[in-house]
Amino acid sequence: MTDLMDLSEGARAAVRDAVSVPRSYQSREHIVRDGLEDTAVRVLLSGFACRYKYLPDGSRQITTFIVPGDICDFGFLSDSPASQSVVTLSHSTVGMVDLDRLAGIVEQYPEVMTAILRCAAIEHGATNELLVSLGGRNALHRVSHLLCEMHFRLNKAGLVREDGSFDLPLTQAELGEALGLSTVHVNRTVQVLRRLGLATWRDKVVTLPDPEGMRSLCSFDPGYLQAR
């Protein structure tokens, strides 16, 4: 959150001091359950998570991937319970900020609320892009666009290596749950990207040797992931 705008030193310190002792979560453990009425803002400090919703037929739709620095749920902005569940995809740590304490920080440092709203706006933009993928992009463009997004977001968090590789601790089935594709279709698409020299995915590590070529393939424009 603090990377989205130039917060004053006082605001940064206030936010850091307000974060409770981080709680550790194992992989595939729930951080938030659908319907939870919380009194704290939960921030992913390390690891990887996703937000999802179960459908009546028992299938699961992943709607958002959550990376370090992201707020897990924005229900607190409207004083409403969580509308979706959040589960970790790797070992993760989560910090919590009590809502009453956050209100005091925002009163003293209004730019903190501006940063929170920008986080919400960026997540909304990412969800919209996922909807575009589900409704209008073919399998190759769906997968490549999401990998470009993950590369961009993780690079902003300092988690992309010099060779363009980054950890992506999810299965191809879980990627399919986000993109509306079967595991077999995801695997075939990843193999196409490998043959094109644009992406490899081995042992939960993705490498994009030619990020610009990958962006060009799927017309990826990261504007929706940047604060203005």
Secondary structure as the mmCIF struct_conf table of DSSP 4:
data_model
#
loop_
_struct_conf.conf_type_id
_struct_conf.id
_struct_conf.beg_label_comp_id
_struct_conf.beg_label_asym_id
_struct_conf.beg_label_seq_id
_struct_conf.end_label_comp_id
_struct_conf.end_label_asym_id
_struct_conf.end_label_seq_id
TURN_TY1_P TURN_TY1_P1 THR A 2 ASP A 3
BEND BEND1 LEU A 4 MET A 5
HELX_RH_AL_P HELX_RH_AL_P1 GLU A 9 ALA A 18
BEND BEND2 VAL A 19 VAL A 19
HELX_LH_PP_P HELX_LH_PP_P1 SER A 20 SER A 20
BEND BEND3 VAL A 21 VAL A 21
HELX_LH_PP_P HELX_LH_PP_P2 PRO A 22 PRO A 22
STRN STRN1 ARG A 23 TYR A 25
TURN_TY1_P TURN_TY1_P2 SER A 27 ARG A 28
STRN STRN2 HIS A 30 VAL A 32
TURN_TY1_P TURN_TY1_P3 ASP A 34 GLY A 35
BEND BEND4 THR A 39 THR A 39
STRN STRN3 ALA A 40 SER A 46
BEND BEND5 GLY A 47 GLY A 47
STRN STRN4 ALA A 49 TYR A 54
TURN_TY1_P TURN_TY1_P4 PRO A 56 ASP A 57
BEND BEND6 GLY A 58 GLY A 58
STRN STRN5 ARG A 60 ILE A 66
TURN_TY1_P TURN_TY1_P5 PRO A 68 GLY A 69
STRN STRN6 ILE A 71 ILE A 71
BEND BEND7 CYS A 72 CYS A 72
HELX_RH_3T_P HELX_RH_3T_P1 GLY A 75 SER A 78
TURN_TY1_P TURN_TY1_P6 ASP A 79 ASP A 79
BEND BEND8 SER A 83 GLN A 84
STRN STRN7 SER A 85 THR A 88
BEND BEND9 LEU A 89 HIS A 91
STRN STRN8 SER A 92 ASP A 98
HELX_RH_AL_P HELX_RH_AL_P2 LEU A 99 GLN A 108
HELX_RH_AL_P HELX_RH_AL_P3 PRO A 110 GLY A 136
HELX_RH_AL_P HELX_RH_AL_P4 ALA A 139 LYS A 156
TURN_TY1_P TURN_TY1_P7 ALA A 157 GLY A 158
TURN_TY1_P TURN_TY1_P8 GLU A 162 ASP A 163
BEND BEND10 GLY A 164 GLY A 164
STRN STRN9 SER A 165 ASP A 167
HELX_RH_AL_P HELX_RH_AL_P5 GLN A 172 LEU A 179
TURN_TY1_P TURN_TY1_P9 GLY A 180 GLY A 180
HELX_RH_AL_P HELX_RH_AL_P6 THR A 183 ARG A 195
TURN_TY1_P TURN_TY1_P10 LEU A 196 GLY A 197
BEND BEND11 LEU A 198 LEU A 198
STRN STRN10 THR A 200 ARG A 202
TURN_TY1_P TURN_TY1_P11 ASP A 203 LYS A 204
STRN STRN11 VAL A 205 THR A 207
BEND BEND12 PRO A 209 PRO A 209
HELX_RH_AL_P HELX_RH_AL_P7 PRO A 211 CYS A 218
TURN_TY1_P TURN_TY1_P12 SER A 219 SER A 219
HELX_RH_3T_P HELX_RH_3T_P2 PRO A 222 LEU A 225
BEND BEND13 GLN A 226 GLN A 226
#
